[in-house]
Amino acid sequence: MSLSLGRTCWAAFIYVLLISHFCNGFYLPGSYMHTYSTGQEIFAKVNSLTSIETELPFSYYSLPYCKPHGGVKKSAENLGELLMGDQIDNSPYRFRMNINESVYLCTTKPLSENEVKLLKQRTRDLYQVNMILDNLPAMRFATQNGVKIQWTGFPVGYTPQGSEDDYIINHLKFKVFVHEYEGTGVEIIGTGEEGMGVISEADTKKASGYEIVGFEVLPCSVKYDPETMANYHIYDNVTSVNCPLDLDKSQIISEQERVSFTYEVEFVKSDIKWPSRWDAYLKMEGARVHWFSILNSLMVIFFLAGIVFVIFLRTVRRDLTKYEELDKEAQAQMNEELSGWKLVVGDVFREPNYSKLLCVMIGDGVQITGMAVVTIVFAAFGFMSPASRGMLLTGMIILYLFLGTGAGYAGVRLWCIIKGTSEGWRSISWLVACFFPGIAFVILTALNFILWGSKSTGAIPIYLYFILLSLWFCISVPLTLLGGYLGTRAEPIKYPVRTNQIPREIPASKYPSWLLVLGAGTLPFGTLFIELFFILSSIWLGRFYYVFGFLLVVLLLLVTVCAEVSVVLTYMHLCVEDWQWWWKSFYASGSVALYVFLYSINYLVFDLQSLSGPVSAILYLGYSLLIAIAIMLSTGTIGFLTSFYFVHYLFSSVKID
């Protein structure tokens, strides 16, 4: 057996070596590579208009921009893109590979009062136009306080300091960086919006050409004479413009103004290769801060590990050894004089209050934790590149649906352990399937009404509701019921000690136990809060987050701290003869969610000062509340399961006649 296994391993190893010999390069994240010949036409796409002030995305064509010939056509979008409010449309912006040109697009009709009001509002709310070329977002560089800042997209318009007038961005200077590709046996696997694809040595003739590796834009406002521009047709050449210009030469936003749109394109040869083209967007800043966060977490872990070590090796082992060395008569006498956790031996496994709710929350916690771990592991290995828009969210939803089996299994198995019978497992399975999705449905529906009222593209369309409900009912619910059934078939964990008929009175303590439980959440939060800042910035300030390697390490540290905190707190409660440890072990680690939510409010007040209006604040707090509930279920489950096995191990070592 072992000999055949060894031969198989060697054969696989030699096969990998042979394959790697014929492959000079391998690339996983990103989209399928396109190569273009000189003069070949490429059309840019436009995404929703976004703002860090309102967090309400709007359609690009909600403003009076030039529309493409043949009308506006939406690009195929995945589930994640739709939920994120992305609306990718075609645009009239045409690029011809390696041809530098200055081009006229169109002139609008005289601006109406409504259009002027909308343009001014979008300008004042700092809305950005998000343009995409060959799956690369347009990048813009700006200087602020002497520091060069990198942005994606360009503003709808601008308002000069001390001025009441607004000016529209109607001229764009594009710089497209290209790399000459000769197809030298590079094998590329892509997972982007165009789907999975491979370019190998057999495709060298087809693949030879130029690949786009960078896309920059310099926006400016230019006042054109509408009578002169009326003589031009789309894609006619116009005179090049130097940016920036004086205000009297810029296009003001006012009624009856006719706005002409133009753009320039410059192609620049670059040494950047296609697999590295996203590096400019994913440039990780603050690496030292991430390392500081990890070191800080490690210190907390070692401190708690020391306490757990003392509990196990000194206190518990010493007490158990003394107890087991005594004869029965001495044990009986000692039982009368005992204090601490040994006194609650007849109550420690008494059924907790709201046991059904506990089982449901543990089931959902297992599902959320599994989804988070698998998603972050895949992202850390590069399977969920930002080049594949919406892929992260789509992956999370699919994983959550299929992990319903684990949720049903965990919830029903705990129910069988507590009750000693599998009776009622169907209701537990249904509640597990509906509890967290139900909370998410209520919160998202309430927020969706707000988005619908604002006519934002961030609103979930009605048809998408039916798709999500179908996925939930056809995949998640049956898998949760299957997991519940498997939970009834699993061998139940039997309690090592009998439970007394009459519950033991819990001695009064100096301090309320909930105070200790709430305080315990500060330790897991300490491992998380620095990374939380970067995550919130990526969600609400439109920055790319791609340091999933750090996030994976932080997740592992968080799991460890949650487990240790819960075990220490459970032992402390048992030592003061408090046998009601079930819910306390859950909230000892789950209370980190409270601090996450409070930190989110702190971030809103101090870091998102640009966020304007009650609608934006309600949206922010609604999404933050949903995230906090998910974190509570996940971390609470980790703490509870660790404490359960700790208590089971502890009392299985005690000999009771």
C-alpha positions, 0 to 999 in steps of 0.5 A: 500500500505505502509502496504504491502510494510512494510511486504515485507521488513520485509519478505526480512530481515528475509529471509536474516537472515535465509540465513546468519545463514547457511553461515559462510563466504562469499567472492566475488573477485577472482577466483573459489577456487581449492583444491588439494590432496597430489601428485596432479599435477598442471602446472604453466602458463606463461604470456607475458614478460614485461618491465618498460623500453620499455612497449612493451610486448613479448611472453614468447616463443619468447626466447629459453625456454623449451616448454611443451609436446604436444606443446604450448597452449594459455589459453582462454583470455577475451577482456581486456586481449587481449587489454592489451597485455596479452598472457597466455600460458601453461608451462612445470613447474609441481608442485606436491602438498606437494612434495618437489623436485628439477627437471630437465626440458631441455637443449637447442640446442647451442644458435645461434647468433640471440638467443644470441642477443635477450636474451642480449637485453631482459636482458638489457631492464630489461624484467620480466618473469610473471609466474602464479600458480593457478591464483596467480602471482609469487612474488619475494623479493629483497633488494635495499638500505637496503629496502625489495622490493616486485616484481611480476615476475623474470628477464630474466637475469642480467648484473653484475655492471662493466661487459659486460657479461650477465647471464641468469636465468635458475634455479628457487627456488619456495616456494608454500604456502598451507592452509589445507581446510576442507570445513566447510560450507564456501560459496564462489562466484568467478568471476575469469578466470575460471568463476563464481562458488560456493562452499557450504556445500554440496561440503565439501567432494569434496573441502577438501584438500589443497589450494594454498595461496602464490607463491614466486620465487627466481631466479638464474643462474647456469652453468651446464655441458651440457654433464652431463645434456644430460643424464637427462630426463624431471622431473628427480631429480637433486641436489639442488642448493644454490643461489646466486652463483659466476659469474664463476658458473653462466650461461653466454649468449654467442654463442654456449652455451647450457643452462640447465633449472632446478627448485626446489619446496618447499611447506610450510604450511600457516595460510593464508586463501584462501580469504586473499591470494591476500592481499600480492599483494594488500598491500596498501602503502601511505595511509596517502598520499591518505588521504592528497589528500582527505583533500586537495580536501575538502578544495578546495571544501569548499572554492568554496562552500563558493563562490557559497553560496555568489553568490546565497544568497547574490548577486543573491537573493538581486538583484532579490528581489530589482528588483521584488519589483519595479513597471513596470515604476521603472523597466524600469528606472532601466533596463537603469541603470543596469549593470552586468548579468541582462544586458545580459538577451536578449542574454544569451540563444543565440545559441553558435558557433559550437552548433552541436559539443557542443551537440556531445561532451556533449553526449560523455561526459555523456557516458564516465562519466557514464562508469567511475562512474559505473566502479569505484563503482563496483571496490570499492565493489570488483567486479573487483579483479585483480585476474580476469585479464582484467576484469576491461577493459572488464567491462569498454568497455561493460559499454561504449557500453551500455551507448550509450543510455544515450549519444544519449539522452543527445546530441539530447536533448541539440540539441532540446533545442538549436534549438527549434526543433528535426530536424537533430537529426539523424545526431547528434546521428550518430556523438555522436556514432562516435566522441570519438570512432573515435578519439580512433580508429585513436590513437590506430591504429597509435600505433598499427602499431608501436607495429606490427613493434616491433612484440609485443604481445601488438599489437591488432590482426586483428580479435580483430579489427573486434570484436570491430567494430562489438560490436560498430556497433551492440550495441553502434550505435543502442543504441545511435540512440535509445537514440537520438529518446528518446531525441526527445520525451522528453519534451524540456526545454524552455528558461525562457527569449526571445532572442533578434534579434541583439546580444549585443556587449561584452565589452572589458576586461583587460585580455583574457577570455581564460586565466581565463578558463585555470586557472580554470582547476588548481582547479579540477587538485588539487583534482586529481593529487596525485591519478593520481601518483598512477594510472600512477605507476600502469599502467606503473610500473606494480604495482597493483592498488586496492584502488578503495575506495579512487578513488571513493571518489576522483571522487566524489570530482572531480565532485563537484569541476568541477561543482562549478568551472564552476558555479563560472566562468560562473557567473563571465563572465555574470557579465562582460556582456559576454553572450558567456558562453556555451563553456567557462563553458565546458572548465572551468572544461574541461581544467583539461585535459590539466594539466593531460596531462602535468603531464603525460609528467612530469611523463615521464621525472622525474619518468619514467627515465628508459623508453628507446627509441622513440617507448616507449615514443610515446606509452606512449604519445599516450595513455596519449593523449587518456586518456586526451581527455576522461577526457576533455569530462567527466569533461567538460560535468559535468561543462557545465550541471551544468552551464546550469541549474544554468543559467536557474534557474538564469534567470527564476527568472527574470520577463521580459514583 
